[in-house]
Amino acid sequence: MTGAASGIGRATALRLAAEGARVFACDVAREALDAVVREITAQSREAQAHVLDVSQRASCFAAVDACLARFGQLDVLANIAGIGMPRWERVAAVREEEWRRVLAVNLDGVLFMTQAAIPALLRTRGVIVNMASAAALKGQVYTSAYCVSKAGVVSLTKCIALEYAKQGLRCVAICPGGVKTPLGSAPALPADPDMSQFAKLLPLMPLAEPEEIAAAVAYVASAEARYMNGAVLSIDGAQTAG
Ligand SMILES: NC(=O)c1ccc[n+]([C@@H]2O[C@H](COP(=O)([O-])OP(=O)(O)OC[C@H]3O[C@@H](n4cnc5c(N)ncnc54)[C@H](O)[C@@H]3O)[C@@H](O)[C@H]2O)c1
């Protein structure tokens, strides 16, 4: 799994480990990742830390190789690593390097990890769980690169599901709304923001705990979700219901 050092990924690593999974925990943030793995092993569960940058294709393939070398098989790929917009900006002001970075981590990263993992997942009739966002499902002001990256994740999820369903590989996207994590913290708005548009982003319910999203990952990854494939699962406190 990726993004294991913080937030939803950390909660997912702990949850899956508690359920008995051997967790190959990947992230770019070495120290925080090591701390999560220590937390898991302190509970007599099994986990291995591996530093990767999901925006780098070779790094993703090396991670899957290292996972297979350590555990011998791969049953679940949870693509959770992601970044927000460095600055919230209007479309006209988004810098090319910022656009490319958000797409590289949030979308290319999911593609590269998936490409690396598919051969192993076909052997186990495994599952891919992609962390998209409520931002994938409707337009949202000042965060175009993020929205586009997550819409891409939803689309890629459906393509994967269709292409591999007959071979028993499932792929599901989860779309959280606001979650209490560093990524979900208050943004710096552009100058003169349209507050009537921004107000639409305010959650109707209090923010979710990362553990609530992790619980959904655990369910999607489980045999009980055998028939859930190509699905887009909203966990957003009614944010996209209206
Ligand atoms: N927090 C929210 O409100 C929210 C809502 C919807 C979707 N999401 C999505 O959930 C996922 C997890 O986010 P979070 O809220 O837990 O944020 P977070 O910042 O707590 O965790 C993100 C993790 O991804 C890692 N990461 C970033 N770039 C990376 C890279 N290039 N390679 C490998 N790892 C990298 C970070 O080091 C971090 O550990 C993200 O994909 C995010 O877009 C979050």
The ligand as a Gaussian input file, in Angstrom:
#p B3LYP/6-31G(d) Opt

LIG

0 1
 N       -8.018000      14.320000       3.852000
 C       -9.054000      14.485000       3.054000
 O       -9.948000      15.301000       3.336000
 C       -9.172000      13.665000       1.795000
 C      -10.389000      13.697000       1.106000
 C      -10.519000      12.953000      -0.059000
 C       -9.467000      12.189000      -0.516000
 N       -8.292000      12.180000       0.155000
 C       -7.210000      11.380000      -0.392000
 O       -6.777000      10.434000       0.549000
 C       -5.422000      10.096000       0.310000
 C       -4.647000      10.188000       1.605000
 O       -4.615000      11.549000       1.997000
 P       -4.587000      12.011000       3.518000
 O       -5.710000      12.947000       3.704000
 O       -4.427000      10.852000       4.412000
 O       -3.279000      12.932000       3.468000
 P       -1.882000      12.827000       4.214000
 O       -1.101000      13.999000       3.755000
 O       -2.092000      12.617000       5.670000
 O       -1.256000      11.480000       3.596000
 C       -0.772000      11.419000       2.299000
 C        0.457000      10.520000       2.288000
 O        0.920000      10.404000       0.936000
 C        2.334000      10.475000       0.962000
 N        2.866000      10.914000      -0.317000
 C        2.758000      12.143000      -0.875000
 N        3.424000      12.191000      -2.032000
 C        3.956000      10.951000      -2.220000
 C        4.759000      10.367000      -3.236000
 N        5.154000      11.088000      -4.304000
 N        5.108000       9.072000      -3.122000
 C        4.726000       8.347000      -2.047000
 N        3.995000       8.850000      -1.047000
 C        3.605000      10.133000      -1.137000
 C        2.634000      11.488000       2.068000
 O        3.977000      11.398000       2.513000
 C        1.612000      11.105000       3.113000
 O        2.117000      10.136000       4.002000
 C       -4.932000      11.061000      -0.760000
 O       -4.923000      10.419000      -2.014000
 C       -5.968000      12.169000      -0.739000
 O       -6.062000      12.830000      -1.968000
 C       -8.125000      12.894000       1.310000

